[in-house]
Amino acid sequence: MKSLYENDYYSWTYQQLELIKQGKFDDLDIENLLEEIEDMGKSRYRALESSLGQLILHLLKWQMQSSKKDDLHDKERWYRSWVVSINKQRRKAKKELAENPGLKPKVNEIMVKAYWWAREEAADDLNCKMSDFPTQCPWSYNKIMTKDWLP
């Protein structure tokens, strides 16, 4: 027979909450609680990795596309669209770090993972090779988070 955790996660969470409120610690589903607490931390890590990955992706695409002559697009609208997208990801990353300052020591590690993903995505999106981009992120975290900075 499946446990409440497996059958009805929502009800399980509120059951665990009530047990904690009532001080019935011996009745808690400790094994699954530990797993969920660990997953909560991982989800914040992944959220920052996602925001930084999107930011780096947009910066890579901006860098490559802005260097090409393109008479098909309205440059002002195109530029504005990129700036809006880049600033949105900067805000998301800043917010994630403000709410989870324990991630600050992991920023460099996250940047490496985010760049690898962004580089691959940029190559796919722009129909070019991964080797068209540096093997390591050419920018620091502080540089990419600088308002109005574009490569």
Wavefront OBJ file of the C-alpha trace (Angstrom):
o trace
v 0.000 0.000 0.000
v 1.298 3.440 -0.944
v 1.915 6.016 1.744
v 0.144 9.358 1.949
v 3.402 10.926 0.714
v 3.196 8.869 -2.488
v -0.576 9.166 -2.986
v -1.360 12.731 -1.954
v 1.657 14.949 -1.546
v -0.442 18.024 -0.780
v -2.246 16.325 2.128
v 1.030 14.836 3.336
v 2.614 18.307 3.601
v -0.240 19.620 5.717
v -0.256 16.495 7.850
v 3.453 17.010 8.570
v 2.839 20.692 9.322
v 0.128 19.836 11.843
v 2.312 17.212 13.504
v 5.094 19.793 13.912
v 2.662 22.401 15.283
v 1.367 19.882 17.806
v 4.873 18.835 18.817
v 4.288 15.216 17.701
v 7.796 14.811 16.392
v 7.850 11.026 16.812
v 4.980 10.772 14.292
v 6.756 12.754 11.576
v 7.763 11.117 8.288
v 11.407 12.056 8.862
v 12.853 10.251 5.821
v 10.592 12.058 3.362
v 10.829 15.363 5.246
v 14.618 15.266 4.944
v 14.333 14.569 1.220
v 11.908 17.464 0.751
v 14.068 19.903 2.700
v 17.069 18.943 0.575
v 14.976 19.380 -2.597
v 13.901 22.856 -1.465
v 17.539 23.921 -1.335
v 18.275 22.323 -4.702
v 15.338 24.148 -6.274
v 16.776 27.531 -5.235
v 20.160 26.532 -6.697
v 18.446 25.497 -9.956
v 16.434 28.739 -10.043
v 19.630 30.811 -9.851
v 21.322 28.562 -12.405
v 18.350 29.021 -14.737
v 18.316 32.817 -14.396
v 22.056 33.087 -14.956
v 21.852 30.641 -17.850
v 19.137 32.694 -19.527
v 21.083 35.891 -18.909
v 24.270 34.456 -20.402
v 22.308 33.002 -23.330
v 20.837 36.401 -24.116
v 24.249 38.054 -23.794
v 25.838 35.516 -26.142
v 23.065 35.947 -28.676
v 23.201 39.727 -28.329
v 26.941 39.697 -28.895
v 26.742 37.546 -32.007
v 23.664 39.162 -33.523
v 24.636 42.761 -32.815
v 27.852 42.307 -34.782
v 25.937 41.326 -37.948
v 24.506 43.739 -40.455
v 20.753 43.151 -40.640
v 18.469 45.282 -42.750
v 15.436 43.097 -42.024
v 14.849 44.250 -38.453
v 14.049 47.592 -36.902
v 17.288 48.107 -34.936
v 15.709 50.242 -32.242
v 12.923 47.730 -31.505
v 15.365 44.835 -31.727
v 17.787 46.534 -29.326
v 14.985 47.364 -26.867
v 13.756 43.764 -26.888
v 17.213 42.442 -25.996
v 17.754 44.999 -23.248
v 14.372 44.142 -21.687
v 15.153 40.396 -21.771
v 18.639 40.839 -20.344
v 17.494 43.148 -17.546
v 14.660 40.776 -16.623
v 17.142 37.947 -16.072
v 19.450 40.225 -14.080
v 16.551 41.101 -11.768
v 15.588 37.442 -11.365
v 19.142 36.455 -10.442
v 19.502 39.376 -8.003
v 16.193 38.496 -6.365
v 17.169 34.831 -6.001
v 20.460 35.775 -4.337
v 18.807 38.373 -2.096
v 16.317 35.765 -0.883
v 18.959 33.027 -0.617
v 22.307 34.620 0.353
v 23.692 31.164 1.122
v 24.020 30.710 -2.645
v 26.591 33.528 -2.956
v 29.589 31.240 -2.354
v 28.288 28.993 -5.152
v 27.958 31.707 -7.814
v 31.183 30.767 -9.659
v 30.207 27.083 -9.701
v 26.744 27.986 -10.971
v 28.200 30.320 -13.621
v 30.238 27.436 -15.085
v 27.138 25.243 -15.394
v 24.975 28.095 -16.661
v 27.531 29.040 -19.316
v 27.846 25.503 -20.604
v 24.080 25.277 -21.080
v 23.830 28.812 -22.542
v 26.628 28.159 -25.005
v 24.913 25.030 -26.283
v 21.535 26.790 -26.520
v 23.029 29.804 -28.299
v 24.678 27.545 -30.886
v 21.342 25.797 -31.521
v 19.340 29.039 -31.607
v 21.770 30.797 -33.937
v 22.477 27.738 -36.092
v 26.193 27.879 -35.436
v 28.796 25.729 -33.688
v 29.542 25.676 -29.976
v 33.138 26.361 -30.969
v 31.983 29.784 -32.212
v 31.839 30.722 -28.520
v 34.661 30.641 -25.950
v 34.949 27.383 -23.999
v 34.732 29.332 -20.723
v 32.471 32.216 -19.878
v 34.259 35.387 -20.962
v 32.528 37.497 -18.327
v 32.486 37.501 -14.542
v 29.323 37.428 -12.480
v 29.873 41.078 -11.515
v 30.264 42.071 -15.160
v 27.059 40.368 -16.371
v 25.114 41.831 -13.456
v 26.216 45.401 -14.258
v 23.207 47.454 -15.256
v 23.273 48.568 -18.887
v 26.412 46.542 -19.671
v 26.300 44.651 -22.961
v 29.146 42.727 -24.590
l 1 2 3 4 5 6 7 8 9 10 11 12 13 14 15 16 17 18 19 20 21 22 23 24 25 26 27 28 29 30 31 32 33 34 35 36 37 38 39 40 41 42 43 44 45 46 47 48 49 50 51 52 53 54 55 56 57 58 59 60 61 62 63 64 65 66 67 68 69 70 71 72 73 74 75 76 77 78 79 80 81 82 83 84 85 86 87 88 89 90 91 92 93 94 95 96 97 98 99 100 101 102 103 104 105 106 107 108 109 110 111 112 113 114 115 116 117 118 119 120 121 122 123 124 125 126 127 128 129 130 131 132 133 134 135 136 137 138 139 140 141 142 143 144 145 146 147 148 149 150 151
